[in-house]
């Protein structure tokens, strides 16, 4: 065990300063002991990369991961296919507003649109929920 008092611990020859270790050192240590923690770190790293390509896909994937849902569970609840959710989460496909609303509803999220008037002297914006779309 590592001491946090600045003196060597009886069970370890390592001395740690009172401030402990850096966040990076702590995360590396946890990752070496916990496979689930390492999996989460890898997932969030993938999400950060995806956010550069398609922020909507990254947001859906991150929220699904946080809720502990599978792509199949989201697809079934949203009335779409597993492969469709997979394509959306990879950033390869942009869903229609109707499907996006259903997917976000499963993830306990709401889609809002913002319209910004860039030509006006006084920039104004309006944000509103997307109106219910007719079902086909």
N, C-alpha and C positions, 0 to 999 in steps of 0.2 A: 504494500500500500504506500502511496505517496503522501508525505506530510505537507500540509499547507501552512506550516508555521515557520518555514525557513530553515528547519533543522532536519537532518536525516531521520527517516522513519526507521523504527527498529526492524521492520520486515523488508526494507528496501535501502539501497545505497544511493538513491536519487534524492537530491535536495530540490525542493520547489520553493520559489519565493512566495511571500504572502499573497501576491496577486494571483497565484495559480498559473495556469497555462493559457495560451492563446486560444481563441475560439477554433481556429484551424486545427491546432494540436488536439483539442478536445474532441472535435468531430472525427478526426482521423482515428483517435483512440476508441471512440464509440463504434465507429464503423468496423474496426478490426474485431470487435466483440459481438456485434449485433448485425446479422445478415439483413434484417428488416430495415435497419437504419441505413445501411449501405444501399439497399434497393431504393429507398426513398430519396437519398441523395442523388442517385443516378436518374431517377424519374424527374426530379425537379431540374436537374441539369439539362435533360432532354427538352423539358417544357420551356426553359429559358432560350434554348436554341430555336425551338419552334416559334416562339414569340417573335423572333426576328423575321420569320417567313410569313406567318399568318397568326395574328393576335387572337382572332376569334377561335381558331382551332386550339391554340394554347390555353385559352380561358376555359373552353369546354373540357379539355383533357385534364387540366388541373383541378377543376371542380369535381369531375367524376372521380378522380383519384382521391381527393379529400373525403368524399362521401363513401368511398369504398365500394363503388359500383363497377360492374364489368360493362364493357361495351354492349354485350348482348342484353343485359338488364336495361340499359338506357334505351337501346333500340326497341326492345319489346314495349316498354312503357311509352315511348314516343310514337309508336306505330310505324316504325321504319325497319330497315334490315341492319344486321350486324356489320355487313360489309360497307354500308353507307356511312355508319358512324365511324368506322375505321378510316375511310377515305377522308371524312371531314377532319378527324383528329390528326391525320398525317399532314393536313394542310393542302391536300391535293384537290379538294372539292369545296366550293362555297355553297352552303345549303340555301334553299329558297327561304324567304321570310317565314312562310307557314311552317316549314319543318324546323327551322331554327327556333321559332317560338315554342314548339312542342318539346324539343330537346332541352331548351333552357328551363321550361316548366318542370320537367323531370328532375332537373338539377336544382330546383327551388330558386330559380333566377328569373328575372323579367327583362325582356328586351325593350330598350328605350331608344328612340331616335332623336337626334339633335340636328336642327337646321340653323345654320349660322349665316347671317346676311353680311357678307364680306365687303359689299359695295357701299354700304351706308357709312356716313360719317361717324355715327354712334353705333358701334358694333353691338348687336343684340343677338341673343340666341334663345331658342325655345326647346325645351326637352319635354317629350311626352311619351307615354306608353304607345306601343304600336297598336293600332285598332285591331279588333278581332277580324281575322280574315275568313272569308266564306270557305266552308269545307266543300270539297268536290265529291 
